[in-house]
Each structure stands twice: as structure tokens, then as C-alpha cells.
Amino acid sequence: MMLGIWAQVGADLNAEFEREKTSPIYRNLRAVHEAHSSVPVPEPHKPYDPASAEADEAGTQAFMFISSFLPIADDNAGDFLFVGLRKGRQHGCVSEYFKDEADWRPAIWSSVEELLEETLTSLRTGRPAFSFRPSVIDGSLNWKLVRER
């Protein structure tokens, strides 16, 4: 479902990107820069390029949902935790995905095991786990945001 949503959103983003690249304002700004700078103007990247995001190392931001993100827990509001399955030093890290900001934050845990260890410690001690306090209610794990004082 998430891949389908991003394919639709990405097509719209890329179409807008192409329209902007051919606009007179963009062409004029680029011409002025090239005329007054010895540094070449880099070619802008398409905003939606899942192949490029998949090729990046695990733990780097994709700014979109990609097939290497394995959702493992959600808040029933569109946000969730996922395991990053791309290659690299942080393969298997756990990050947050927000419906409005995608994967804007760096990895929180280096692995699912670390997430579970921190959760268990929090359940035993009452200390928050990543700004939340877990509890078990009717056999389900629930999370409450801990507000800083």
C-alpha cells in the first residue's frame, strides 16, 4: 500500500519538478549563475527516485517509503516503526516513519534486539524508552508519551 501511495505522490512530484525545470524563471536563474560563477551548476535530482534511495546505505534518509523499509509496529494513525533492510553498516536498524515527514529522523535503535531490550528495561524500571513509557494493558503493549518537565 505504501509503495503504491508513494508511486502516485512521486509521479506528481516529478511532474512538478519537470515543469519547474523548464520554467523561464528557472532557466534565467541558471543562466545568471553560469554567467557569473566558475563553479558549474549541479543538475537537480528528481524528488522521487526510489532506485537511488534503495541504493543508499541503511540508516540514511530516503525521504519516502521504499521497499527496503519493513514496518514492524504502528500507532494506528499512519506513523510506524520500521526495520531498514538496505545494505551497509546500519543494516537492521529501527527507525520511525511519519506519514507527513517520511523517515526524517536518524535511526533510533541499531537493531530489533536493541529495541526489545530497551522496551523490557523500561517495563521493568519505569524509565522511558525513547520518550515513551510502555505498559501492558489487557495483554497488549501500549505506549504513553513522557512529557519533559
N, C-alpha and C positions, 0 to 999 in steps of 0.2 A: 504494500500500500504506500509506504513512504517513498519508495523508488518511483512509483507512478506519479505521486504528487510532485516530487522534485523534477521529474521529466517535464511535466506541464509548466510548472513555475519557471524552470530553466529555459524552456523554449521561449517563453515570454521575455525573460531577462536577456537572453541572447539576441532576440529580435530588436529589443530596445537599444541594446549595445550597438548593433549594426546600424540602426537609424542614427544614433548619436555620432558614430564614426564618419558618417557621410554628410553630416550637417555642415553648413557653411561656417558656423562658429568654431566647430572642432577643427576643420581644415585651416581656418585662418589662424587660430592659436598655434597649431602645429607649425605652420609656415613661419610665423613670427619667431617661435622658439628656434627653429632650424636656422633662420637667418641671423640670429643674434647669439648663438651658442655653438661652441666647438664640440659639445657633447651630443651625440646622436639621441634622438627622442626614442625611448623604448616603445616597442609595439605593445599596446594594451592587450591584456588577456581577456578572453571571454569570461563573463561572470559565472557561467555554468559549464564546467568542464569536468565531469565525473572521472574520466580516464586519467586526467592529470592528478586529481585528488587521490585516486586509488594508488597511483604510483608514488605518492609521498610516503614518508616514513610514518609508522604508527606513532600516535601521540601528537602529530601536527594537525592543525586545524584544517578542516575541509570546507567549512562554511556552507555545508549542505549535507544531506543524508546520502551516504554511499553504501554499496553492498557489503563493504568490509566492516560495517557497524552492526554488531549483534545485540539487539535490545535484550536486556535481562530483567528490568523492573520498570514499572511506570507509575505515575501518580493519577491516572485516570483523567488527566486534563491536557494531555498532549506532550508532556515532558517525560523523559525517561533516562535511565542509566543504560549504557551500552559498553560492550567489550570491543576494543579496537583490534581488529584482526589483520591490519596491514603489516607488512614486514618491517623489521627494524628492532632497535634496542627496546622500545616500549611495547612490542607485540604483547597483547593480552591485557593492556591497561584498561581501567574502567573510567569512563568519562560521563558527563551529563550532556544530554541533548535537549535543547529548549525549542518548543515549537516556533517561537518568534526570533530566536537568535542562533539556531542550529548549535554547533559544537564550539561556541565562542570561548569556553574556559579550558585551560590545560587539564590533562588527566588528573584525577583525584587519587586513585589508587593504582598501584603498579600491576595489580592482578585481582582476580575474583577472590583468591585466598586472602589477600590483604584486606579487602572489603569485608569479608566474613569475619576475620579476626577482630577488626575494629568494631564491627557490629556486636559480636559476642562480648568483647570487653566492655562496651557501652551498656549492654544489657545487664552485665554483672555489677558494674561500678556506678552506673548512673551518669557517668561523664558523657558529654555529647560525642557523637561520631559525625564529623564534618558538618557542624552547626545544627545537627538534628539529634533528638533523643528517641531511640527506638523503644518500643514496648510490644508485648504480646497481648492481644485482646481477642478473645474467642478463637484462639488458635492461629490468628493472623498477625504478621509483623506490621506494626504501624509506626509512622514517623511523625514527630512533632518538632517544628522549627523552634530552636532555642534562641530567643532574642537576647542580644548582648545588652548589658545594663551599663 
